[in-house]
């Protein structure tokens, strides 16, 4: 597949920012505690499903102090319709316990400290900081990965490498570009039957459109 040229990368960035400059996550949250848990639960699970699960969870466990003392089986029951709910239940409780023990019940807004929490990897930390602080960071989920490859922005085989490549190529406005690429991949450049001819505003810059037309 052809790689996007420097000029094309600039055009892709410009069009994304025009379209998604004010884009935010579709996860429903009211504070950093709810955002962090929602992002943790969203791994390999849709935002729509997470938003169905979290109201009951947050009603019963509204902060790290209540969650840290939660009964594991009760938490599992509340989030059982979420993928990998067993591990996620364990992790969010352990996360809350560490936040109390190490950070005086205040969730840290620092990448290195966030990733010391159970169930929080680099992608989760970046998504939280992008959404909550507007940090100039990139996070690569399945949507961003797909879009980056279809547009010729990356040929990397892993999400981490793809993230590094996008950071080098875009440099600035990474928070808005991340949100934009997520929404573009979720609703337009979908995994199956992408809306190339009807809704795509990047068709002229796409390196994959011919493969879809040939099907």
Beta strands, then each sheet from edge to edge (+ up, - down):
end
